[in-house]
Amino acid sequence: MHTKLTLRLEEELIRKAKRFSKISGKSISRTVADYFEKVDAPPPKEIEGITPKVASLKGILKGTGIEEKDYTRHLEEKHF
């Protein structure tokens, strides 16, 4: 069920929200709803002291054929 919510914001913030809405292709209502979904979500678990943002990158190269040895070789070529 959708319910109307009225927010009182500074005019400049409203302009920024409208600009973001246009760029992202999402309504301001959807953006606010997404924000509150994230606020209510449990915090992501840290992996061995790694920040959540870095932890979110874990597995991003899976299936690309790139391996740790490729990165090691890249670093050696770049710095030695």
PAZAPA-4460 file (N, C-alpha, C; in steps of 0.05 Angstrom, whole numbers, plus 32768, in hexadecimal, padded with zeros to 4 digits):
% residues 80
    n_x    n_y    n_z   ca_x   ca_y   ca_z    c_x    c_y    c_z   seq   type   mol
   8011   7FE8   8000   8000   8000   8000   8012   8019   8000     1      M     A
   800D   802B   7FEE   801C   8044   7FED   800D   8059   7FFD     2      H     A
   801D   8069   800C   8012   807F   801C   8022   8098   8016     3      T     A
   8014   80AE   8014   8022   80C8   800E   8032   80D1   8026     4      K     A
   8049   80DC   8020   805B   80E8   8034   8064   8103   802A     5      L     A
   8061   8117   803B   8069   8132   8034   8083   8138   8042     6      T     A
   8097   8142   8033   80B0   814A   803F   80B4   8168   803B     7      L     A
   80C0   8175   804E   80C7   8191   804C   80E5   8193   804A     8      R     A
   80EE   819D   8034   810B   819F   802E   8112   81BA   8024     9      L     A
   812C   81C1   8026   8136   81DA   801B   8133   81D9   7FFC    10      E     A
   812E   81F0   7FF0   812A   81F1   7FD3   8142   81E5   7FC4    11      E     A
   815A   81EB   7FCD   8172   81E2   7FBF   8174   81C3   7FC0    12      E     A
   816C   81B8   7FD6   816C   819A   7FD8   8157   818E   7FC6    13      L     A
   8141   819B   7FC3   812C   8192   7FB1   8136   8193   7F94    14      I     A
   8144   81A8   7F8D   814F   81AA   7F72   8163   8194   7F6D    15      R     A
   8174   818E   7F81   8187   8178   7F7E   8179   815E   7F7B    16      K     A
   8164   8159   7F8B   8155   8140   7F89   8148   813D   7F6E    17      A     A
   813D   8152   7F63   8131   8151   7F48   8146   814C   7F33    18      K     A
   815D   8158   7F36   8173   8153   7F23   817C   8136   7F24    19      R     A
   817F   812C   7F3C   8187   8110   7F40   8172   80FD   7F34    20      F     A
   8159   8104   7F38   8143   80F4   7F2E   8144   80F2   7F0F    21      S     A
   8149   8109   7F03   814B   810A   7EE6   8162   80F9   7EDB    22      K     A
   8179   80FC   7EE8   8191   80EE   7EDF   818F   80D0   7EE4    23      I     A
   8184   80C8   7EFB   8182   80AC   7F02   816B   809E   7EF5    24      S     A
   8157   80AD   7EEC   813F   80A1   7EE0   812C   8096   7EF5    25      G     A
   8131   809C   7F0F   8120   8093   7F25   8110   80AB   7F2F    26      K     A
   80F8   80A6   7F38   80E8   80BB   7F44   80F4   80C2   7F5F    27      S     A
   80EE   80DA   7F69   80F7   80E1   7F84   80EC   80CE   7F99    28      I     A
   80D3   80C7   7F95   80C6   80B4   7FA8   80D6   8099   7FA9    29      S     A
   80DE   808F   7F91   80EC   8076   7F90   8108   8079   7F9D    30      R     A
   8115   8090   7F98   812F   8095   7FA4   812D   8096   7FC3    31      T     A
   8119   80A3   7FCD   8115   80A5   7FEA   810F   8089   7FF5    32      V     A
   80FE   807A   7FE7   80F7   805F   7FF0   8110   804D   7FF0    33      A     A
   8120   804F   7FDC   8139   8040   7FDB   814B   8047   7FF2    34      D     A
   814D   8060   7FF8   815D   8069   800F   8153   805D   8029    35      Y     A
   8139   805E   802E   812F   8053   8047   8131   8035   8048    36      F     A
   8130   8027   8031   8135   800B   8031   8151   8004   803B    37      E     A
   8165   8015   8032   8181   8010   803A   8185   8017   8057    38      K     A
   8178   802C   8060   817B   8035   807C   8171   801E   808F    39      V     A
   815C   8011   8087   8150   7FFC   8097   815E   7FE1   8095    40      D     A
   816E   7FDE   8080   817C   7FC4   807C   8191   7FBF   8090    41      A     A
   8196   7FA6   8097   81AC   7FA1   80AA   81C7   7FA9   809D    42      P     A
   81DA   7FB2   80AD   81F3   7FBB   80A2   8202   7FA3   8096    43      P     A
   8210   7FA7   8080   821F   7F91   8073   8235   7F88   8086    44      P     A
   823A   7F6E   8086   824F   7F63   8097   826A   7F6B   808C    45      K     A
   827C   7F72   809D   8298   7F77   8095   82A6   7F5D   8091    46      E     A
   82B6   7F5B   807C   82C6   7F43   8077   82E2   7F49   8080    47      I     A
   82EA   7F3D   8095   8305   7F3F   80A0   830E   7F5D   80A2    48      E     A
   82FD   7F6E   80AC   8304   7F8A   80B0   8303   7F9B   8097    49      G     A
   82F9   7F90   8081   82F7   7F9F   8068   82DD   7FAF   8069    50      I     A
   82DE   7FC7   805F   82C7   7FD9   805F   82B1   7FCD   804E    51      T     A
   8297   7FD3   8053   8281   7FC9   8043   8284   7FCF   8025    52      P     A
   828E   7FE7   801F   8290   7FEE   8002   82A4   7FDC   7FF4    53      K     A
   82BB   7FD7   8001   82CF   7FC5   7FF5   82C5   7FA9   7FF4    54      V     A
   82B7   7FA0   800A   82AC   7F85   800B   8298   7F81   7FF4    55      A     A
   828A   7F96   7FEC   8276   7F93   7FD7   8283   7F8D   7FBC    56      S     A
   829D   7F91   7FB9   82AC   7F8B   7FA1   82B4   7F6E   7F9F    57      L     A
   82B1   7F60   7FB5   82BA   7F44   7FB6   82AB   7F34   7FA1    58      K     A
   82BA   7F26   7F90   82AE   7F15   7F7C   82A6   7F23   7F62    59      G     A
   82AC   7F3D   7F60   82A3   7F4D   7F49   82B0   7F43   7F2F    60      I     A
   82C8   7F36   7F30   82D5   7F2D   7F18   82D0   7F0F   7F13    61      L     A
   82BF   7F03   7F23   82B9   7EE6   7F20   82AD   7EE2   7F04    62      K     A
   82B8   7ECE   7EF6   82AF   7EC7   7EDC   82BC   7ED7   7EC5    63      G     A
   82CE   7EE9   7ECC   82DB   7EFA   7EB7   82F4   7EED   7EAC    64      T     A
   82FE   7ED9   7EBA   8317   7ECC   7EB1   8330   7EDA   7EBC    65      G     A
   832C   7EEF   7ECB   8342   7EFD   7ED7   8348   7EF1   7EF2    66      I     A
   8361   7EEB   7EF7   8369   7EDE   7F10   837C   7EF0   7F1F    67      E     A
   8381   7EE8   7F38   8393   7EF8   7F49   83AF   7EFA   7F3D    68      E     A
   83B8   7EE5   7F30   83D3   7EE5   7F24   83D4   7EFA   7F0D    69      K     A
   83BE   7EFF   7EFF   83BD   7F14   7EEB   83C1   7F2F   7EF7    70      D     A
   83B4   7F34   7F0E   83B7   7F4D   7F1B   83D4   7F51   7F26    71      Y     A
   83DE   7F3B   7F31   83FA   7F3C   7F3B   840D   7F43   7F25    72      T     A
   840A   7F36   7F0E   841B   7F3C   7EF7   8418   7F59   7EEF    73      R     A
   8400   7F64   7EEF   83FB   7F80   7EE8   840A   7F92   7EFB    74      H     A
   8408   7F8D   7F15   8416   7F9D   7F28   8434   7F9C   7F25    75      L     A
   843F   7F84   7F1F   845C   7F81   7F1B   8465   7F92   7F03    76      E     A
   8456   7F90   7EED   845D   7F9F   7ED5   845B   7FBD   7EDA    77      E     A
   8448   7FC5   7EE9   8443   7FE1   7EEE   8459   7FED   7F00    78      K     A
   8461   7FDE   7F15   8472   7FEA   7F29   848F   7FE1   7F29    79      H     A
   8496   7FCD   7F18   84B1   7FC4   7F18   84BE   7FC8   7EFD    80      F     A
***
